[in-house]
């Protein structure tokens, strides 16, 4: 039967997954080697694999099949033919609210919710652990930030599609993850791209930048340049330096900036664990954005496989790295000007404790901070602090 074949395909995919890389990189390679799988089979195998890992490190004493059936029960809210075939008793309860399904699984299926994410003692202040844990069974949304000049066109296009979308605030739109935006907005149709794919919480960080016209800013760990584009959207006359340790990332950044209309900036390859004077000896900045390398634990709702790959001792390693990088960038910040410290982590060691270090060891003045809770908005959870030198 169809469900039996789907289960065999899932087990083959799971057995082939090495567990040391993101699923998003593994699956295209796997499907390329297994071209006999049609598009429907690929979609189903992908869904089952992601849902399977949403159980994190819970009920590891169960078989792979038993874990999968429970994951399907918790992660879906419509009638499920796959689950109906193997566990009709669970499918009969598929329409229950998530909290009731979790309670049932705890009472009858051996689920211990706290074992899904076994790092709870490290959570930052203000995290509602019950909501946070439950969020792992909910697929996050896809968010875009719309160019204000393109808002009417983007909304009309969305309204004429069959996509279930929601406008959040003035220029943010959410939609189901996996929505093919290229079909809606072909790149060749626009001189300036009408939107940027950017998580809701990431967009929220703009509230802390507060740039002024013609100021010199440095996006120190720029990666794909999302924070720089936010800065540019707020103040197009900014004088911008972007840096990263990875040349390939900065090459991709060029393409993204060009599509967004950001033409004037300096780009530097810098290892911020070392003295940056060879590249920045004469620079002084009016603002520095440090979107620091981190565990990424606030994004694991999108990459649930990371729960299994992560080891607790790494938290301290990330904190040490963040302290080192922050210390090395501060010397290029003008007195009275802001350091914007950002992580996509939920661990206090990477968040509040690094801020306290900057205050005590570098005499930084904390102006404001926030744990940006995305776990109850189908978005990432992030941390941001604005500190003044």
C-alpha positions in Angstrom: 0.0 0.0 0.0 0.9 3.6 -0.4 1.6 4.3 3.3 3.9 1.2 3.4 6.0 2.6 0.6 6.2 6.0 2.2 7.4 4.4 5.4 10.1 2.4 3.5 11.2 5.6 1.7 11.4 7.5 5.0 13.5 4.7 6.6 15.9 4.7 3.6 16.3 8.5 3.8 16.8 8.4 7.6 19.4 5.6 7.3 21.3 7.6 4.7 21.3 10.8 6.7 24.8 11.2 8.3 23.5 13.5 11.0 26.4 16.0 10.7 24.9 18.5 8.2 21.7 20.4 7.7 18.8 18.5 6.2 18.4 21.2 3.6 21.9 20.3 2.2 21.5 16.5 2.6 18.1 16.0 0.9 19.0 17.5 -2.6 22.0 15.3 -2.7 20.0 12.2 -1.7 17.2 12.9 -4.2 19.8 13.5 -7.0 21.1 10.0 -6.3 17.6 8.5 -6.1 15.9 9.9 -9.2 13.3 7.2 -9.1 11.5 9.1 -6.4 8.8 11.4 -7.8 8.0 14.9 -6.6 5.2 13.6 -4.4 7.5 11.0 -2.8 10.2 13.6 -2.2 7.8 16.0 -0.5 6.4 13.2 1.7 9.9 11.9 2.6 11.0 15.5 3.5 8.0 16.1 5.7 8.4 12.8 7.6 12.1 13.4 8.1 11.6 17.0 9.5 8.7 15.9 11.7 10.7 12.9 13.0 13.5 15.3 14.2 10.9 17.6 15.9 10.8 15.1 18.7 14.4 16.1 19.6 15.9 13.8 22.1 12.5 12.5 23.5 11.4 8.9 23.6 14.7 7.6 22.2 13.9 4.2 23.6 11.1 3.8 21.0 11.7 2.3 17.5 12.1 4.7 14.6 8.7 3.8 13.3 7.0 4.5 16.7 8.8 7.8 17.0 7.7 8.8 13.5 4.0 7.9 14.2 4.0 10.0 17.3 5.8 12.9 15.5 3.2 12.8 12.8 0.4 12.9 15.4 1.9 15.9 17.2 3.0 17.9 14.1 -0.2 17.7 12.0 -3.7 19.0 12.5 -5.6 17.6 9.6 -6.7 14.0 8.8 -3.6 12.0 8.0 -3.9 9.0 5.7 -0.3 7.9 6.5 -1.1 7.9 10.3 -4.5 6.4 9.7 -2.9 3.3 8.1 -0.4 2.7 10.9 -2.0 4.3 14.0 -5.7 5.0 13.4 -6.1 5.5 17.2 -3.8 8.5 17.0 -5.3 9.8 13.8 -8.7 9.8 15.5 -7.3 12.5 17.8 -5.4 14.5 15.1 -7.8 17.5 15.3 -7.3 18.0 19.1 -5.5 21.2 20.1 -1.7 20.8 20.4 -1.7 21.1 24.2 -4.2 18.3 24.5 -2.3 16.1 22.1 0.9 16.6 24.1 -0.9 15.8 27.3 -2.3 12.6 25.7 1.2 11.6 24.4 2.7 12.2 27.9 0.0 10.1 29.5 -0.2 7.2 27.0 2.9 7.3 24.6 5.8 7.8 27.0 6.5 11.4 25.9 8.5 13.6 28.4 8.1 17.0 26.9 11.2 18.4 28.6 13.4 15.8 26.9 12.6 17.3 23.4 15.0 20.1 24.2 17.2 18.9 27.0 19.0 22.3 27.6 16.2 24.1 29.5 18.5 25.1 32.4 20.4 27.4 30.0 17.3 29.3 28.7 17.4 33.1 28.8 15.2 35.0 31.1 11.6 35.4 30.0 11.4 32.2 27.9 8.1 30.4 28.6 9.5 26.9 28.5 6.2 25.2 27.9 5.4 27.4 24.9 8.9 27.1 23.7 8.9 23.3 23.8 5.5 23.1 22.2 6.7 25.3 19.3 8.9 22.5 18.0 5.9 20.7 16.8 4.8 23.7 14.7 6.3 24.5 11.3 7.6 28.1 11.3 6.2 30.5 8.7 8.1 32.1 5.8 8.4 35.9 6.2 9.2 38.6 3.7 10.0 42.2 4.2 8.4 44.2 1.3 10.0 47.3 -0.3 7.5 50.1 0.5 7.5 51.2 -3.2 6.4 47.6 -4.1 3.8 47.0 -1.4 0.7 47.5 -3.5 2.0 45.2 -6.3 3.1 42.5 -3.8 -0.2 42.6 -2.0 -2.2 42.4 -5.2 0.0 39.4 -6.4 -0.5 37.6 -3.1 -4.3 38.3 -3.2 -4.5 36.9 -6.7 -2.7 33.7 -5.7 -4.1 30.8 -3.7 -1.6 31.3 -1.0 -2.8 31.7 2.6 -0.9 34.9 3.7 -1.1 37.5 6.4 0.1 41.1 6.5 1.9 41.9 9.7 2.4 45.6 10.3 3.1 47.8 7.3 5.7 45.8 5.3 5.9 42.3 6.6 4.0 39.3 5.1 3.9 35.8 6.5 3.0 32.7 4.5 3.4 28.9 4.8 6.9 27.7 4.7 7.9 26.2 1.4 5.9 28.8 -0.6 7.6 29.2 -4.0 8.2 32.9 -4.2 10.1 32.7 -7.5 6.9 31.6 -9.2 5.1 34.6 -7.8 7.8 37.2 -8.5 10.2 36.1 -11.3 13.6 37.8 -10.7 13.8 39.0 -14.3 10.7 41.2 -13.9 12.2 43.7 -11.5 15.1 46.2 -11.5 14.9 46.3 -7.7 13.7 43.2 -5.9 10.3 43.9 -4.3 11.0 41.9 -1.1 13.6 40.3 1.0 13.1 36.9 2.7 13.7 37.7 6.4 12.4 36.2 9.6 9.9 38.3 11.6 12.2 38.5 14.6 15.2 39.5 12.5 13.1 42.3 11.0 12.3 43.5 14.5 16.0 44.1 15.3 15.7 47.3 13.1 14.0 49.0 16.0 17.4 49.1 17.9 19.7 50.4 15.1 18.6 54.1 15.0 21.1 55.2 12.3 21.6 58.8 11.2 22.2 60.2 7.7 25.8 59.8 6.5 27.0 57.9 9.5 29.7 55.2 9.2 28.4 51.8 10.2 30.1 48.4 10.3 28.2 45.1 9.9 30.9 43.0 11.5 29.6 39.5 10.9 27.6 40.2 7.9 26.9 36.7 6.5 24.2 37.2 3.8 23.8 40.8 4.7 20.3 40.8 6.2 21.0 43.3 8.9 22.8 45.6 6.5 19.8 45.6 4.3 17.6 46.5 7.2 20.0 49.4 8.1 19.9 50.5 4.4 16.1 50.5 4.4 16.1 52.8 7.4 18.8 55.1 6.2 19.8 54.8 2.5 22.6 57.4 2.9 24.6 55.3 5.4 28.3 54.7 4.8 28.6 50.9 5.2 31.4 48.4 5.8 30.6 44.7 5.8 32.9 42.0 6.8 32.9 38.2 7.3 35.5 35.5 7.6 34.1 33.6 4.6 34.8 35.0 1.1 32.1 32.8 -0.5 29.5 34.3 1.8 30.5 37.9 0.9 30.3 36.9 -2.8 26.7 35.9 -2.3 26.1 39.1 -0.3 27.1 41.1 -3.4 24.3 39.6 -5.4 21.7 40.2 -2.7 22.8 43.8 -2.2 22.7 44.5 -6.0 19.1 43.1 -6.2 18.1 45.3 -3.3 19.6 48.4 -4.9 22.5 48.8 -2.3 25.4 49.7 -4.5 27.9 51.6 -2.3 29.7 49.8 0.5 33.1 48.4 1.4 33.6 44.7 1.8 36.4 43.1 3.9 37.4 39.5 4.8 38.3 39.7 8.5 38.9 37.0 11.2 37.5 38.8 14.2 39.1 36.4 16.6 42.3 38.2 15.8 43.5 41.8 15.7 41.7 43.5 12.8 44.1 46.4 12.6 45.6 45.3 9.3 42.2 45.9 7.7 40.7 48.5 10.0 43.6 50.4 11.6 42.2 53.9 10.6 38.5 53.2 10.9 36.1 54.7 13.4 32.4 53.8 13.3 29.2 55.5 14.4 27.6 52.2 14.9 28.6 48.5 14.9 26.2 45.6 14.3 27.6 42.4 15.8 25.2 39.5 14.8 27.5 37.1 16.6 28.3 33.5 15.7 26.1 31.5 18.0 24.4 28.1 18.7 21.4 29.1 16.5 19.2 27.5 19.1 16.5 30.1 18.5 16.1 28.8 15.0 16.0 25.1 15.6 12.2 25.1 14.9 13.4 25.5 11.3 16.3 23.0 11.7 15.1 20.5 14.3 17.9 18.1 13.4 20.2 20.5 15.2 18.8 19.4 18.6 20.3 16.0 18.1 23.6 17.3 16.7 24.2 19.8 19.5 26.2 19.0 22.6 25.8 21.0 25.8 29.5 21.8 26.2 29.4 23.9 23.0 27.5 26.6 24.8 30.6 27.7 26.7 32.6 27.6 23.5 30.2 30.0 21.8 30.2 32.3 24.7 34.0 32.4 24.6 34.0 33.2 20.9 31.4 35.9 21.3 33.4 37.6 24.1 36.5 37.5 22.0 34.9 39.0 18.9 33.0 41.7 20.8 36.2 42.7 22.6 38.0 43.0 19.2 35.4 45.1 17.5 34.8 47.6 20.3 38.1 49.5 19.7 36.7 50.7 16.3 33.5 52.2 17.9 33.4 55.9 18.6 32.7 57.0 22.2 29.0 57.6 22.8 28.1 55.3 19.9 26.1 52.0 19.9 27.2 48.4 19.6 24.2 46.3 18.5 24.8 42.8 19.9 22.5 40.1 18.3 22.2 36.4 18.5 19.6 33.9 17.3 20.1 31.9 20.6 17.9 31.2 23.5 20.8 30.5 25.9 21.5 33.0 28.6 25.3 32.3 28.3 25.3 33.7 24.8 22.9 36.5 25.6 22.6 38.2 29.0 25.9 36.9 30.2 27.8 38.3 27.3 26.1 41.6 27.8 27.1 41.6 31.5 30.7 40.9 30.4 30.6 43.9 28.0 29.4 46.1 30.9 31.8 44.9 33.5 35.0 44.3 31.4 34.6 47.0 28.8 32.6 49.7 30.6 29.8 49.5 28.0 26.5 51.2 29.1 23.4 49.1 28.5 20.7 51.2 26.8 18.2 48.4 26.1 17.9 44.7 25.5 15.2 42.3 24.4 14.6 38.6 24.0 12.6 38.6 20.8 10.1 35.8 21.3 9.3 34.1 18.0 8.3 30.8 19.4 4.7 31.9 19.8 4.6 33.7 16.4 5.8 30.8 14.2 9.1 32.7 13.9 12.7 32.5 15.2 13.6 33.6 18.7 16.5 36.1 18.9 18.3 38.3 21.4 19.3 41.9 20.9 21.1 44.5 23.1 22.0 48.1 22.4 25.1 49.1 24.3 26.8 52.5 24.3 30.6 53.0 24.5 
